[in-house]
Amino acid sequence: MIRALGLVALLSFGLPAQAQEIVKRPVAAKVWSADSVLTRIAFGSCMEETLPVPALRGVLAIQPDLFLAMGDNLYGDDPADDPALPILTQAYRDLATNADFVALNRTVPILATWDDHDFGANDAGAIYGGKTRAEALFDGFWGDSALGQDHPGVYGARIFGTVGQRVQIIMLDTRTFRSPLKDSDEPGTKGKERYVPDDNATKTLLGETQWAWLAQQLKQPADLRLIVSSVQVLADGHGYEAWHALPRERAHLFDIIKTSHAKGVVILSGDRHMAALYRQSGLADYPMVELTASALNRSMRATNDEMSSQQIGPAYALNNSGLLEIDWRGKSLRLSIRNEQGAEVQGHSVPFAQIGL
């Protein structure tokens, strides 16, 4: 669908007309048709919309079939005391004119989910007061690239390819329904920097409806399945937001993967302003593999010594993107961390047989 820059739509949220501006992105590459066979999927997160994004030039250099925007696709934190969310709205205006984003957007099809800074507030979850307006902004900007247009929350899924080469992409929403996390009893302490695990059975990460939807998605016919979570799933080497903060929910995720008999599941995540690879056995019928790719242009340091128990090699702290390459004939895939120029700095190959295929 072609979108014109600067076009606005009026939505019926009971706000004044001038408060209902929905920013549309510029002309976008069409999302591939259902029978398109994917072999190169790029992904990334944490992008400041007012700054250049050289890492997106690196993504263009590797010519992916698809790009997955995994959250923090802009930084529009808004206190929500104005229901129009003017700060978040301006962030979308800025992203729509960011030259590096515009170049990627018109060239490579994109699928998108969000994280806290495009949801509207740092570390926010279900209690964030601006989430309805934020979702309207997200859906309006991303259009066909946002898969959750027909229900509350931005989660959705799509399958590409033909039998034997089908890739299912599952974009989770880890914000709209997430319960408050448990604050650390020793803030700033390594491993307890901000939050500690909370075993409270009443708390949720995805919410009942999204959990039921995910269980059904994992039963759909597919070969390779990519679960995109804005926050990390396997990592345990820190006390920031991640699935380990709600261990019952994390266990439930792997239980669903196992009981659905879904083969070929690979996890992609962002959020952390660093990139790293992870592999963990004993969670499902085959090892779980995850690549965290962050940040596209919001690197916070030159090095990062964080090490989780399942981590493969060191973390990469400079600006980066991720790439998944699928060798359908050779029956293997490769996950790699890419620098701003698009060159591989670290990678991990996975034969299909190791993920149940």
N, C-alpha and C positions, 0 to 999 in steps of 0.2 A: 504494500500500500504506500503510495507516495504521500509525503507529508510536507507541508510548506512551512518554512521557518517563520515564526512570529504568529502563526494562526492560533486563535484561542477558542476554547469551547466553554459554554456556560452549563454548569451542572446544578442540579436541584438539591443543594444541601442546606437550604434555608439561610444562606449567606447573601449579603449584598452582591449585586452583579459584578462590581469591580473586584470583589474578593474571590471570585470564582475562576480566575484566570488559570487555564491549563496550558502550559508551555508545550509545544510540539517540537520534536527534534527535526532537523533538516531531512532532506530526501535520503531515504535509507535503502540499503541493499535488501532485496527480498529474501525472506527466510526460505531456505531450500524446500523443494517439494518432498513429499513423504517418501518417494522411492529413490532419493538422492543417497548415494553411498558415501559416507564420510570416512576420510583417512587422516585428516589433520585438524584437530580441534584445539584452538588456543583459548586461554582463559586468564582472568586477572581480577584484581580488586584494589580498593583504596586509591582513589584518583581525585586529586584536588582540581576542581573544574576551572579555577582561575589561573592555573599554571600550565606551561607546556608539558606534554606527556611523551617524551622520547621513546618510552617503552612501547607505545602504540605504533610508532614507526618501525620498531623492531618486529612487532607482530605482523605488520604489513609485509615486511621483508621475507617472512617465512611462509606467506601466502596460505593461511589456513582456510579450510572450508567453512568454518563457523567460529564465532567468538562467544564465550560465555562470560557475561558481566556478573560477577558473583557477589556484589554488594559493596557498599561504600563507594558507589559509582560517582558520587559527589559528596561534598561536605556542607550540608544545609541545616545543621543543628538549630532547632527553633524551639523556644520555651513554650509555645502553643498558647500564650496568653492572648494572642491575636488569632482567632480561628481561621484567618486567611493564610496563616503560615508564610508571611512575607519573606522571611530569610530563606526558607526552603524553596519558595517559588523563584526567588532571584538566583539561587544556585542552579536551578534548571535552565533559566535564561542563559547563564554563563556557560553551562555545559553545551547548550545548543549552538554556541558560537566558538567553542574551543576548537582551534584549527586541527589539532591532532585527533580529537574525537570525531570531528566532522569527516576527516579523511578515512578513518576506519569505518565509520557508520555508512558511508556511501559505497564502500568497497566490499565489506565482509558482512554477511548476515550475523545478527546478534540475538541471543536469548539472555534475559536478565532476571535476576532476583535482587533483593535488597538486604542491607545490613543496617546497623543502628544509625549511621550518619545520613543515609537517604530515607530511613524510616522516620527520622526527625529529632533524635536526641541520643546522646552517648549512652551506650549500654541499655537502652530502653527496651521495654517489653509490652505486655498486654495493657498495663495501666497508663501508658502514654496517651495523653488527652488529644493529641493531634493526629492519631493514626488514621482516622477516616479520611480527612483531607489529604494526608500524606499519600494514602493509597490512590486517591483520585489523581494526584499529581503524577505518581509513578505510572499508573495505567495510561494516563493521557500522554505522557512523554514517550513511553516505550511502545505503545500501540501493540502491533502484532508480535513484538519481541517479549511482551509480558504475557505469560501463559495463564494467569489467574483472573482473567477479566470477568468471569461469570460467577464469582463467589467472593466472600470476604477473605482477605489474605491474598498474597501474590504467588502462592505455590502453583505449580503446573508441570505437565510432562508432555514430551513429544517423542515420537519414534521416527527415525530416518532409516532408509535402506530397504533392501529386499531380503528374503529368507536366506539365512546364513551370513548376512552382513547387516543385520539390524542393530542400530544404536538407539537405546532409550535414554533420553536425558530427563532427569527428574530434578526440578528446581524446587528446593524446599524454602519455606518461610519460617525462619527461626526467631521472628520478632513479634508478629501480630498476636500470638496466643501465649507467648512465653511468660511463665510465672516469675515473680521477683527472685533474684538469686540471693544466696546467703553471704552477707558481708564477712570479710576476713576478721578473725579475732587477733591477727597480728599483721595489720596492713603494711605493705612494703617488704615483708619478709619473703625471701626467695621461696617460691612455690605457694605462697599465700598472699601474693601481691595485692589482690583486690577481693577475691571470693574464695570460699572453701566449699567442698562438696556438700550437698544437702540431700539427705536420704528421705525427705518428706514425700510420702506417697501421694499427697494431694497436689503436688506441683507438676506442671507439664512444660514441655518445650515446644511441641508442635500443636497441642490441642487435640481434643477427641476427634473432631471431623477430619483434620489433616492426617491424623494417624490412620484412620479407617481408609481414607483415600490412598495413602501410601501402600497399605497392605494390598489393596486392589491393583495398584500400578505394578507392583512387583510380580503379579501373576500374569501380566500382559505378555504376549509372545515377543521375545527380544533375544538378542545374542549378547551383546555387551551393554551394560547398564551403568550410567554415570549418575551418582547421587551428588548433587551440588548443595552443600551446606555452607552458609556464609561464615559460620564459626567452625573451629576445628572439632573433629570427631575423635581421632585416635590419640592426639597429643595429651600428655599428662605432666609435662615439665614446667608448668607455670600455674599461677593463680588468677589468670584473667578469664574472660568469658570463653567457654568451650563446653562441649557436651559433658565433660567430666564433672562440671559443676552440678549436674543433675544426673547422678549415676544410674538411677532407676530408668530414666528416659534413654540413656545411652544403652543400657542392657536391653531395653525394649526394642530399640532399633535393630540390634543384631539378632534378637529373637525373631523379629518379623522377617528379616532376610533369610534366616535359617528355616523357619517353618513354611515360608512361601516357596522354598526350593529354588529361589532365584539364583541363577548362575551369572558369572561375569560381572559382579558388582565392583565398581571402583569409585572411590570417594574423592571429590575435589572440594577445596575450601579456601577461604581467604582470611581477612580481618586482622592479621597479626603483624603487619609491617615487617615481615620476613617470609622467606620461602624455605620449605623443608619437605622431605619425603619420609613416609612412615609405612611400616608393615607390621601387622600383628596377627598371630595365629590363635586359634582356640575360641574365636568369637562366632564363627559360622562354620560351614562345611569346608571352607578353604580360607587361606589367609586374606585379611582385609588390607588393601593398599590405599594410601591417601597421599595426595600432593597438595600442599598449601602454597598458593601463589599470592604474594602481597609484598610490597605495594607497587602499583604502577608508577606513581610519582611522589609517594609520601614516605620514603625511606627515612627512618629516624636515627640511624647510626651506620657506621661503616662495617662493623662486625657484630655478630650475635653468637654468644657461647651457649645459648639454651640447648639442652639435650633432654629429650623425652626417652622413656625406656624403650620405645618402639622405633625411634628415629633412625633413618638410614643416612649416615654421613652428617656433616655440619650444616647448620642453617646458613642461608644466604641473606644478607641484610640489605644489600643495595636494591635499587628499583629493579623490578623484574616482571615477567609474565610466566605462565605455564603453557606447556604444549603436550598434548596426547597424540601420538602417532600410532595408527592401526595398520598392521601388516596382515591383511586378510588372507593372503596366499600363504605367508609364512606362519600364520596362526600365533601372532604375538603382538604385544603393544609396548610402547615406550613412553614413560612419563619423564618429562625433563623440565628443569628450571632454566629460563632464558634471561639473559641480561638485556640491557636497554637496546643493544644492537640486534637482538634476536639470536645470539649465539648461545649454545648450550653450555651451562656452567656445572651442571650436575644432572645425572639421569639414572633411571632404573628401568630395566627391561623385564617384562612379565610375559612368559609364555601363556597362551590361552589355557593350557592344561592346569596351570597353577591357580586359576580362578574358576575352575569347574567347567570350562568349555571344551 
